[in-house]
Every structure is written in structure tokens, then in C-alpha cells.
Amino acid sequence: MPSVLPEGEPAPPDGSLPAAALDGLGTRAFGFYVHVPFCTVRCGYCDFNTYTASELGDVPGASRTSYADAAIAEVRLARRVLGDADVPVDTVFFGGGTPTLLPPRDLTRIVAAIRDEFGLAAGAEVTTESNPDSVDAGDLVALREGGVNRVSFGMQSSVSHVLRVLDRTHDPRRVPQVVRWAREAGFEQVSLDLIYGTPGESFDDWRASLDAALACEPDHVSAYALIVEEGTALARQIRRGVVAMTDDDDLADKYLLADEALEKAGLSWYEVSNWARDRAAACRHNLGYWTGGDWWGVGPGAHGHVGGVRWWNVRHPTPYAVRIGGGRSPAQAREVLDAETRRVERVLLETRLRGGLPLDVLDADGRAAVPAQVSRGLVEQDPLARGRIVLTTRGRLLADAVVRDLLT
């Protein structure tokens, strides 16, 4: 696989956490991320920890049919590791891969296991990602009846030649159909994921994708610039000159078009690449990541974080299933985050949020860099929340550079 996990230190075989990490458990928002590593085909730009049937073959333990049982076993392991503390779950997120390649009953059994072991908080957000061609109307009804209340469809583009470059297999005409089915099934929140900057995508192509997405009246839109990861099929095509990489000016123009169109349609940015119809439509699970919350990551290669300890599971489904089946933790390694690392991560993540970054998170050099960022029009000191800095529109285009200056 192109991407690799960090080294860290060995994780205990039983998955136990330091006592200090458990201090305050239950007083902070807590979520579950469930990684479903299966895909029908591998998209050319993707370097996620995913596997097709041809890659897995008939290897024992790597089967879709047994995956839900392994995931449920890890939920029960989480309960043992976290002890008797009352930890109601605020968010559950099924990501992948394509979670809806599993039967709805498998996904809802996992939700039920989380509810039975921990309890779901009132109004808990339960999300599944889905490809438009991986569900039908009956699947969405079954998911909603089983407790899933938010769905995020991987639309990416409405333009066929753009989807072909990305190796996406769905018919773009399918997107409004699945959104309609989701509404009819009673989903409270529907999100669409878009990608801009695909090689060969014109400005008009991107405008057409935005128009098509907004015609579906989603509650939430994520729009990410395409990142070409080393080791992917798309990276090899670019290296051979088969397709040309999009330049930064094109990406900036497309971001500004997206921001203008989405804001005009009533969706406001709350993170650099995410827009929501109102506060309730923002993805609470992702906000937990961005604000240093606690979550348990279930599945091959999944990451978890509790009280300043971050760990990650073995990558491949087979050793994952073997460890779970043997009553061992699937965690491969972990790191205990010191105070400085946690501070740096707050700067990296919270700067990207509309709520902004508290100035007191910055060290002396970082605070000294703020006036220059203000004078360059990249940040503003929020008059409604004293002591915070917030990215301007121009600052969002240069968010990485802003963060580098604040951490220099």
C-alpha cells in the first residue's frame, strides 16, 4: 500500500491505556470511527487503507461476511479497556473504503453493539459514507431504521470525463436519485463530497459539479482539492505525462468559486474545506478530531485517541481478524503526546476552523507573528470572540503557510 503507519512504540497486547489517559473520560465528547476497508475497485487517486476482492482473494479473516463480527469484538474490547466509566457515545462514523458494500444489517449491528456497550448520547450523530452506486432505496431505509441518521455520498464530480480520470464508477445521474432516497428514508442530514482540481477538469466542469450538487439541496458539502499521493495510479500517470497536474492558481480559483456558490446557496464554511447549512449540519464527528476529542478507531489501520494517547491498528484485514479472534488488541503501536505536541496539533487544526484559534495556544514567537498575518490580510482578530484569530477568505487559500508562520 502506498501510505504507511508511523512507527510509534509497541502497543500492549491487551490494548490497555495509561491511567492518566483515562482521567476525565466521560467528561469529554467521545466517538467511534469504524473503518470498512472494502472497495469494488481502487480509485486511481486513493491511497487509503482499502482492498478490492481481487486483492484479498480468499484469505481467511479478510472476508466481508465476517467483518462485522470482528468489528463488534473490537467494540467489546474498547469497553474492557475503558473500564466502567460512563462514556456515552456522541458520534459514530463509518468510513472507508465503501462502508455500504457491507449489508445494512452488518452496519446496524455494529451501531447496536456500540449502543449496548456504551450507550448513545441523546441526539447522537451516526454517519455512514457511501458511494452513489453502492446503495439502493431499500438499503437506505434499513440503515435509517437501524440508527444511522447521517449519510455522506461520494459524488466527487458530475462530469463523466472527470469521474473517469478519478476511476469513479458511478453514473453522475445517480446522485440526485440516492439523495432523494435518503430523504424519503428519513435521513436527518445528507452530505455530498466533491473533489476539484482533477487533471482535465475545466473551470466550467467544476461549476457544473457545484450546480449539480446544490440542485440536490444537501445539508453539508465537503470540497477538497485533489492531492496526488505518491504510489497511486494517478501519480504514475502524471509522471508518465499521460495527464497533466492542475496548477495552484487553478485550485485557488476553483476554491473561491465553491465558496461563493455554497455561501450563496446558504451553506457557510465552518472548516476550510467544509460547508454546512446551519450549525446542526456541521459534521460533529470530524469536529471531534479537529478539536482534540476522544475517539476509538475500529478496524484495520484505524486510529484512536483517548486523553493524549494515540494508537493505530494493524493495516491488513487478515492480521486484524487474527488478533481480534485470539482475544488480543489489534493495535500495532501508539504514541503518548506530550504537551508541546498537543499544542502544535491545536494550531494545525483549530486554525482551519471558523471558530478560530485562541491566541493563548500560540507561544511567544507565534503571537509575535500575528500582526504580520493581519497586515497581509490572512487572519483577523475576531471582534465577537476576543483573543482568537480567524482566517480570512484569502487566508483560507494559504492556510498551510499561515500555520507555518504561527509555528515558526
Residue, then its C-alpha position, 0 to 999 in steps of 0.5 A: m500500500p502506498s501510505v504507511l503507519p508511523e512507527g510509534e512504540p509497541a502497543p500492549p497486547d491487551g490494548s490497555l491505556p495509561a491511567a492518566a489517559l483515562d482521567g476525565l473520560g466521560t467528561r469529554a465528547f467521545g466517538f467511534y470511527v469504524h473503518v470498512p476497508f472494502c472497495t469494488v475497485r481502487c480509485g486511481y487517486c486513493d491511497f487509503n487503507t482499502y482492498t478490492a476482492s481481487e486483492l484479498g482473494d480468499v484469505p481467511g479473516a479478510s472476508r466481508t461476511s465476517y467483518a462485522d463480527a470482528a468489528i463488534a469484538e473490537v467494540r467489546l474490547a474498547r469497553r474492557v479497556l475503558g473500564d466502567a466509566d460512563v462514556p456515552v457515545d456522541t458520534v459514530f462514523f463509518g468510513g472507508g473504503t465503501p462502508t455500504l458494500l457491507p449489508p445494512r444489517d452488518l452496519t446496524r449491528i455494529v451501531a447496536a453493539i456500540r449502543d449496548e456497550f456504551g450507550l448513545a448520547a441523546g441526539a447522537e450523530v451516526t454517519t455512514e459514507s457511501n458511494p452513489d452506486s453502492v446503495d439502493a432505496g431499500d438499503l437506505v431505509a434499513l440503515r435509517e431504521g437501524g440508527v444511522n441518521r447521517v449519510s455522506f455520498g461520494m459524488q466527487s464530480s458530475v462530469s463523466h470525463v472527470l469521474r473517469v480520470l478519478d476511476r469513479t464508477h458511478d453514473p453522475r445521474r445517480v446522485p440526485q436519485v440516492v439523495r432523494w432516497a435518503r430523504e424519503a428514508g428519513f435521513e436527518q442530514v445528507s452530505l455530498d463530497l466533491i473533489y476539484g482540481t482533477p487533471g482535465e477538469s475545466f473551470d466550467d466542469w467544476r461549476a457544473s459539479l457545484d450546480a449539480a450538487l446544490a440542485c440536490e439541496p444537501d445539508h453539508v458539502s465537503a470540497y477538497a482539492l485533489i492531492v496526488e499521493e505518491g504510489t497511486a495510479l494517478a501519480r504514475q500517470i502524471r509522471r508518465g505525462v499521460v495527464a497533466m497536474t492542475d496548477d495552484d492558481d487553478l485550485a485557488d480559483k476553483y476554491l473561491l468559486a465553491d465558496e461563493a456558490l455554497e455561501k450563496a446557496g446558504l451553506s457557510w464554511y465552518e472548516v476550510s474545506n467544509w460547508a454546512r447549512d446551519r450549525a446542526a449540519a456541521c459534521r460533529h464527528n470530524l469536529g471531534y478530531w479537529t478539536g482534540g476529542d476522544w475517539w476509538g478507531v475500529g478496524p484495520g489501520a484505524h486510529g484512536h485517541v483517548g486523553g493524549v494517547r494515540w494508537w493505530n491498528v494493524r493495516h491488513p484485514t487478515p492480521y486484524a481478524v487474527r488478533i481480534g479472534g485470539g482475544r488480543s488488541p489489534a493495535q500495532a503501536r501508539e504514541v503518548l503526546d506530550a504537551e508541546t505536541r498537543r499544542v502544535e496539533r491545536v494550531l494545525l487544526e483549530t486554525r482551519l476552523r471558523g471558530g478560530l484559534p485562541l491566541d493563548v495556544l500560540d507561544a511567544d514567537g507565534r503571537a509575535a507573528v500575528p500582526a504580520q498575518v493581519s497586515r497581509g490580510l490572512v487572519e483577523q482578530d475576531p471582534l465577537a470572540r476576543g483573543r482568537i484569530v480567524l482566517t480570512t477568505r484569502g487566508r483560507l487559500l494559504a492556510d498551510a503557510v499561515v500555520r507555518d508562520l504561527l509555528t515558526 
